[in-house]
Structure formats: structure tokens, C-alpha cells
């Protein structure tokens, strides 16, 4: 059974930082060189959208324009954990952040391309 267990959400002041983490398990044969992983965000004013994704094939990394330069996706290969440190946060970043994974490479960081999702830690940016 595929499981994506996230951690690291919470309340942070504007300008602050958090580090989200996602432990991936249950995907038989899971390898970083083959399986796509990513983070999506759903806010009160927008549908769930891709924040950052790693394709899983040649390691291409995608960042949404709204976060480029402030968020840096990374992975611990041995522990099968995907990290998303998020910094310089503004209130617009408030939302639920979902970890996602797929059985094969995904080249477009789009909601429809992923089948496996975590529960989503909430991030609240407020003073």
C-alpha cells in the first residue's frame, strides 16, 4: 500500500520559513531515478496547483513561478524522503501542501498526472 506521510506544517509569521517533509513507502521498486515526486498547494482562493516537482527520469525539477527562488525541493535517497523548505513566506502562501508520487516519470507537474497523495499539512502565514 502506497503511503505518503507528510510533516512540517504549522503557523509561521510573514517572512518566516518552514521545512516540509514527505516519507514515501509502499511503492514496489521505488527509485529516485524512475519515480516522480512533487509538492502541490491548495489555497482558499485557488485550486490545487503544482509548487515543485521532480520528474523522476533525468531529475528535471519544476518550480511554479510564484515560488521560484524561495522554495527548494530535495530528497534523501536513503530514507526515501522528499523535502520542501519554504522561505520568505507571505500570507498568499497559506494553504494545504500535498506531497505526491507516481509509479513512473512525470514530465508535467500537473494534478492529473499523479495518483498518490498524502494528507497534506496545513501552512498558515500570519502575524
C-alpha positions in Angstrom: 0.0 0.0 0.0 1.4 3.3 -1.1 1.8 5.8 1.8 3.0 9.4 1.7 3.4 10.8 5.2 4.0 14.5 5.5 5.2 16.6 8.3 6.4 20.1 9.0 3.4 22.3 8.5 2.3 24.9 11.0 1.9 28.6 11.8 4.6 31.0 10.7 4.9 34.7 10.6 5.3 36.6 7.4 8.9 36.4 6.1 9.4 33.2 8.0 10.4 29.6 6.9 9.3 26.0 7.3 10.6 22.7 6.1 8.0 20.2 4.8 8.9 16.6 4.6 7.3 13.6 3.0 8.2 10.0 3.7 7.4 7.7 0.7 6.7 4.0 1.3 4.8 1.1 -0.3 5.8 1.7 -3.9 7.4 -1.5 -5.0 10.7 -0.9 -6.8 10.6 2.8 -6.0 13.7 4.6 -7.2 14.5 8.3 -7.4 15.7 7.8 -10.9 12.3 6.5 -12.1 9.5 7.7 -9.8 8.2 11.2 -9.9 7.6 13.1 -6.7 6.3 16.6 -6.0 4.5 19.1 -3.9 1.2 20.8 -4.6 -0.6 23.5 -2.8 -4.3 24.3 -2.4 -5.3 27.7 -1.0 -8.7 29.1 -0.2 -8.6 31.1 -3.4 -7.1 28.7 -5.8 -7.4 25.1 -6.9 -4.6 22.6 -6.1 -1.6 23.5 -8.2 1.9 22.2 -8.6 4.5 24.0 -6.5 7.6 21.9 -7.3 8.0 18.5 -8.9 10.9 16.2 -9.8 10.3 14.3 -13.0 11.9 11.0 -11.9 13.7 10.3 -15.1 16.5 12.7 -15.7 15.8 14.6 -12.5 14.3 17.7 -14.1 12.9 20.0 -11.4 9.9 22.3 -11.9 9.0 25.3 -9.8 5.9 27.4 -10.1 6.7 31.0 -10.9 5.2 32.1 -7.6 7.8 30.2 -5.6 10.9 30.1 -7.8 14.0 31.1 -5.9 12.3 30.8 -2.5 11.4 27.1 -2.4 14.0 24.3 -3.0 12.8 20.7 -3.4 15.3 18.0 -2.4 15.3 14.3 -1.5 17.1 11.9 0.9 17.6 8.9 -1.3 18.4 6.5 1.5 15.4 7.5 3.7 13.0 8.0 0.7 12.0 11.4 2.0 11.2 14.4 -0.1 11.8 17.8 1.4 10.4 21.2 0.6 12.0 24.0 2.6 9.8 27.1 2.1 11.0 30.6 2.9 10.2 34.3 2.7 6.6 33.3 3.2 3.7 35.7 2.7 0.1 35.3 3.5 -0.6 34.2 0.0 1.4 31.0 0.8 -1.2 29.9 3.3 -2.8 26.7 2.3 -2.6 22.9 2.4 0.6 21.4 0.9 0.2 17.9 -0.5 3.1 15.5 -1.3 2.6 13.4 -4.3 4.3 10.5 -6.1 3.8 8.3 -9.1 4.9 4.9 -10.3 6.8 6.3 -13.3 8.4 9.5 -14.6 6.1 12.6 -14.9 7.2 15.4 -17.1 4.5 17.9 -16.5 3.8 19.0 -12.9 0.1 18.7 -13.2 -2.6 17.5 -10.9 -3.9 14.9 -13.4 -0.6 13.2 -13.8 -0.3 11.9 -10.2 -2.2 9.2 -8.5 -0.8 9.0 -5.0 -1.2 11.8 -2.4 -0.5 12.5 1.2 -3.0 14.0 3.6 -1.5 17.5 3.4 0.0 19.5 6.2 -1.5 23.0 6.6 0.7 26.0 6.4 -0.6 29.2 7.9 1.2 32.5 7.4 0.0 35.1 9.8 1.3 37.7 12.2 
